[in-house]
Every structure is written in C-alpha cells, then in structure tokens.
Amino acid sequence: MAHIDANTVLPAEHIQQAVASGRVSQLHRGDRYADQGDTFDIDGETFEVVEVTERTLGDLTDEDARAEGSENLDAYRERLNQAHEHFEWDDDATVYRHRFERAE
C-alpha cells in the first residue's frame, strides 16, 4: 500500500473531478497504475483503490461504462475513440480495472 499521486491512476483533471463528485468510481487503463490499498488525494479528499483487476475489453459491460461516466458501453467505446488517436476496440485487448472509493 502506498500513497500515490492522483495523476498516476487518473490521467486528466476532468476525470479527477468526476471521481471527486462521485460520477466515476472506476477506470480501465491499458496498464496497471496502482495496487489495491493504494490511496490518492483529490482536492483534499482521500480515495482508496479497492480493487485492481485484469480483464479484456470484451469483458466490459454497460455497468462498467456507467461506473466510468458513460451512458452505456457504446458511448464508452465512442469516448475512447475520441480520446485516443488510432484507437481500435479489440475484445481480446488486456485492460486493468482500477476501482476506488472515498476513504473513511
């Protein structure tokens, strides 16, 4: 367990603000950027990484998309296409789900 910089797991300010407001509770990334038990701060509030799970893009569901701030999986795919140049959805691509909660 370590205290990490929020930028390590949440790469953009708008994502950090979505986490702080409770709109986002997990983020899938192409690499593992934190471990379970790690903590980070946003605007003076501490959050804990409660789970890091290896998955594939094909495992993602509408529920996952909503936890990441999208309306559904189709909207999530479109957001990824817009955010990442040359992105191509591959159901077999490995991703890491980082789930976090406000620390008590």
C-alpha positions as CSV (number, residue, x, y, z in Angstrom):
1,M,0.0,0.0,0.0
2,A,1.3,3.4,-1.0
3,H,0.1,6.9,-1.2
4,I,0.3,7.8,-4.9
5,D,-0.3,10.9,-7.0
6,A,-3.9,11.1,-8.4
7,N,-2.3,11.7,-11.8
8,T,-0.8,8.3,-11.7
9,V,-4.1,6.5,-12.0
10,L,-6.4,9.3,-13.2
11,P,-4.6,10.9,-16.1
12,A,-6.8,14.0,-16.6
13,E,-8.2,16.8,-14.4
14,H,-11.7,16.2,-15.7
15,I,-11.5,12.5,-14.7
16,Q,-10.3,13.5,-11.2
17,Q,-13.2,16.0,-10.8
18,A,-15.6,13.2,-11.9
19,V,-14.2,11.0,-9.2
20,A,-14.4,13.7,-6.6
21,S,-18.1,14.3,-7.5
22,G,-18.9,10.6,-7.4
23,R,-19.8,10.3,-11.1
24,V,-16.8,8.0,-11.7
25,S,-15.9,5.1,-9.4
26,Q,-13.5,3.1,-11.6
27,L,-11.2,3.5,-14.6
28,H,-9.9,0.9,-17.0
29,R,-6.4,1.5,-18.3
30,G,-4.0,-0.3,-20.6
31,D,-1.5,-0.9,-17.8
32,R,-1.7,-1.4,-14.0
33,Y,-1.1,2.0,-12.4
34,A,-2.0,1.2,-8.7
35,D,-2.4,-1.6,-6.3
36,Q,-5.3,-2.5,-4.0
37,G,-4.9,-0.4,-0.9
38,D,-3.1,2.5,-2.5
39,T,-4.5,5.9,-1.7
40,F,-4.6,9.2,-3.5
41,D,-5.9,12.7,-2.9
42,I,-8.2,14.9,-4.9
43,D,-9.0,18.4,-3.6
44,G,-8.1,17.4,0.0
45,E,-10.2,14.3,-0.1
46,T,-8.5,10.8,0.2
47,F,-9.6,7.9,-2.1
48,E,-8.6,4.3,-1.8
49,V,-8.0,1.9,-4.6
50,V,-10.2,-1.0,-3.5
51,E,-9.6,-3.4,-6.4
52,V,-7.4,-3.8,-9.5
53,T,-8.5,-6.5,-11.8
54,E,-7.0,-7.7,-15.2
55,R,-9.7,-8.0,-17.8
56,T,-10.3,-7.7,-21.5
57,L,-12.2,-5.0,-23.4
58,G,-14.7,-7.8,-24.3
59,D,-15.5,-8.3,-20.6
60,L,-16.8,-4.7,-20.2
61,T,-20.5,-4.2,-19.6
62,D,-22.9,-1.2,-19.6
63,E,-22.5,-1.2,-15.8
64,D,-18.7,-0.7,-16.3
65,A,-19.4,2.1,-18.7
66,R,-21.7,3.8,-16.3
67,A,-19.1,3.5,-13.5
68,E,-16.7,5.3,-15.8
69,G,-19.1,8.1,-16.5
70,S,-20.6,7.0,-19.8
71,E,-24.3,6.3,-20.5
72,N,-23.6,2.8,-21.9
73,L,-20.9,0.6,-23.5
74,D,-21.5,2.1,-27.0
75,A,-21.0,5.6,-25.6
76,Y,-17.9,4.4,-23.7
77,R,-16.4,3.0,-26.9
78,E,-17.1,6.2,-28.8
79,R,-15.4,8.2,-25.9
80,L,-12.3,6.0,-26.2
81,N,-12.2,6.5,-30.0
82,Q,-12.3,10.3,-29.5
83,A,-9.8,10.3,-26.6
84,H,-7.1,8.1,-28.2
85,E,-5.8,8.6,-31.7
86,H,-5.6,5.4,-33.7
87,F,-7.7,3.5,-31.0
88,E,-9.3,0.3,-32.2
89,W,-11.5,-1.7,-30.0
90,D,-10.3,-5.3,-29.6
91,D,-12.4,-7.5,-27.4
92,D,-9.2,-9.5,-26.6
93,A,-7.1,-6.5,-25.5
94,T,-6.0,-6.6,-21.9
95,V,-7.0,-3.8,-19.6
96,Y,-6.9,-3.2,-15.9
97,R,-9.9,-2.0,-13.9
98,H,-9.0,0.3,-11.1
99,R,-11.9,0.7,-8.7
100,F,-11.8,3.3,-6.0
101,E,-13.9,4.7,-3.1
102,R,-13.7,7.7,-0.9
103,A,-11.6,6.7,2.2
104,E,-13.3,6.8,5.5
